Amino acid sequence: MAKKRPVALVTGAGTGIGRATVEALAAAEFDLAINYSRSKEAANQTASLAERRGARTLLYQCDVSDDARVRSMLAEVEKHFGRLDALVNNAGTTTGVKPKDFEGLTGEEWDRVFSVNVKGTFQVTRAAVPLLKKSGGSIVNLASIVGLRPGPQPLPYATSKAAVVSLTKLLALNLGPEIRVNAVAPGWMEGDWMVRMLGEKYEELMTRRARHTPLQRVVKAEDVAEVIVSLIVSNKMVNGEVIVIDGGYSATT
């Protein structure tokens, strides 16, 4: 009888880091539960990429800030696959308000960013814990370099990622020894997210950042996915850590 493949749930998996992580986990012989909030077409494309690598997939539309829907999602994962071995809390959002525009930032925008980035991470984790305990699973949260040091990101986004760093360590303390919990903190990453943040200065500023990075380039989604998969499938004594992925920029400037 064929051995059952392990199963991973990746939130916010329609594009970017989420999609790259799904592809990398499929290549590592995982089946995938693919969560998305709005981008159904993109999520379908992600599922197709995973299926080409031999993975069984489950698509589930769910805003991670909605606890009832989150719990329904995990119930569906259990029904569909019967197990869960890894969780990647990648779903996230931000605001377009500039960091120094204090008065331009509404309370509703602040709350929405924290509701997805922090509360959502906790809620998906909480709902996944029973299955992950059975498998001795692993969780990887998406933090950011701006959660560790100041950077040109909107205030609620940077602060929420600092909260994810703290939450990661608290979860590692409270979910061991059955479940390991780590986080990754990408630096400046090429793609749509930074295009939205930097606007017309994207090419200029990304080129300058690469020039000042020891590895002479900025981060790609595939770089982050590679580290996430490594934390899940190996590194068995790594727990409660936040792995910076920025080519050495923050360590040398």
N, C-alpha and C positions, 0 to 999 in steps of 0.2 A: 504494500500500500504506500502511495506517495506521501512523503512527509508534508505536514501542513506548513504553509508559509507563515511567518510572523506577520502581524498587522500593525500598521501605524495610522494614526489620525493626524492630519495636517490641517490646521485652520488657516483661513485666508489664503487658500491654495490656488486661486485662479491665475495669478501672475507672479512675476518677480521671484523673491526668495521662496515663497510657497510652492510655486510651480517647479523651480529647480530642485527643491527638496523632495517633492513627490517623484520626480524623475530619478534622482539619485537613490532614493529608497527602493523604487521599483528595480533599479539595476542591482541593488543589494538583496533582491529576492523577497521584498516585502509586498504584501497586498495593502491597498490604500483606501482609507476613508478620506474623502476630499470635501472639506468644508468651504463654503463661499457664502457671501452675504448678498451681493447684487450681481456679480459678473458671471451669469449662468453660461454664456457662450464661452468665455475664457476658461471656466471650470471644466466644461465639456472637452475643450482642447487639452487641458491638463490630463484629464482622465484618459484620453486617447493616447497621449504620449506614454503614460504608465502602462496601458494595456499592450502597447507595442513591445514593451519590455517584459511581457508575460504576467503582469499583475492583474488580479481581480480588483475592481474598484467599486466604491459606493460614493455617490454624490449626495450631499446633504446641504440644503440652503438654510442658513441659520445665522442670525446676528448673535455673536457671543455674549453680548450684554443682556440678552434675554434668557434668564435662567431656566424657565420652563422649556423653551426650545432646545437649550443646551442639553438638558436631561433627556429630552426626547431623542436627540441626536445620538447620545451614548447608548440609549436603549436600542436604537436601530443598528448601531455598530455591533452590539452584542448579538442581536437577532440575526444579522447578516453574516457575520464572521465567527461569532462564538468566542472571541478573544480580543484582547488589545495588548500589544507589546511595547508600543512607543507612542508618545504624544508630542507634537511640535506645536507650541502655542505661538503661531506666527501672525494671526489676525491683528491688525492695528490700524489706527487712523490718526490724523493730525488736523491742524487748522492752517489756513493761509495767512493768519495775522502775524505780522512781523514781530520779532522778539521785543523790540523797544516800544511797540505800540500798545502800552498798557491799557489805555482807555478804549482802544478798538477791540479788545478781547472781551467777549460776553461770558457771563457765568454759564450759559447754556453750552457754549463751545468748550469751555474748560471741562465741564461735567461729561460731555459726550466723549472727549478724548480719554478721560480716566475711566469712563464706563466700559469702553472697548478694551483699552490697552492694559488696564490693571484689574478691574472687576471681572472682565471677560476672561482674562488669563486664569484668575482664581476659580471662576465658575466652571470652566471646562476641565480644569485640573480636578476639582472636587468631584465632578460627575464621573471622571475617568478613573478615580482612585480604586474603586472596587475591582475593576478589571485589571488594572495595572498591578495591583497587589498579588493577584492570582498568577500573573506571568513573571513577576519580578522585573517589571518594566522600567523604562527610562523616559524622563521628560526633558525637553529642551525648550526654553523660553527665548523669545526674541527681545533682547534689550537693545542698546545702541551705545555707541561711543559717547553720545551726548548725555547718557545717563550716568557716565563716569567722570566727565569733565565738561566744562562749558563749551558750547559750540553755537553756530548760527541757525539754530532750530527754534521753532515756536515754543514758547515757555511751557504750555501744558504738555506738549509732546516730550520735551527733554525731561521734565519733572516726572511724567508718567513712566519713562524708561528707567529713571533712578528708582522709582517704586518697584518696578519689575526686578531690578537687581536685588533689592532688599527681600522681596517676596520669594525669589529663587532660593536665597540662603535660608529663609525661614521654612520653606517647603522641604528643602534638603534635610534640615534638622528634624522635622516632624514626620516625614514619610519614610525615613530609613528604618530598618535596613532593607525593606522590600523594594523600595523605589528610589532610584537616583534622580536628582534634579540639578540641571546645569543651565546656563544661559550662554548665548553668543551675543557679542556687541560689535556689529559691523561699523566700520568707518564710512567714509564717503563712497557710495556705491553707484556705479553707472546705471542709468535707466530712468524710467518715467518718474519715480519718486523724487529724485534729485532734480530732474528737469522742472518739476512743479515748484520745488523749493528755490531754485536758482534762476529760473526764468531765462531771459536772454543772455545772462552771463554764464550759463551752464558750461559751454565748451571752454571758455577762458579759465574759469575757476577750477574745473576738473583737471585741466591740463597743468595748471599751477600746482594743484595738490599732488598730482602724480610726480611732478618734478621734485617735490620736496619729500617724497616717500622713498625709503631705502630700496624698495623693490620696483620703483619707477613706474608704478601704475596704480590706479584706484581699484576698489573691490568690485568683483562681479558676483552676481547671484549664485553662480556655480561654486565660487570660493566658499561662500557661507554654507551652502548645502553640503559641501564636502566635510566641513567641520561638524555640522549637525549629525550627519550619518556616523562619523567617527565616534562622537560622544554616545551615540545610541548603541552601536554594535561592538565597540571595544572600550578601552579606557575604563575598565570596570571598577577602578578605585578612585575615579574622579567624580566628585560630588560636591555640590554647592559652589561651583566655580563659574566665573564669567570669563569667557574666552574672547579676547579682543581680536578682531579680524580687520586689519587696516594696513598690512604690509610693513608695519613697524613705524608708522608715522607718529602715533601718540607716544611711543616709547623713546623717540629720538628728537622730539621737538619740545 
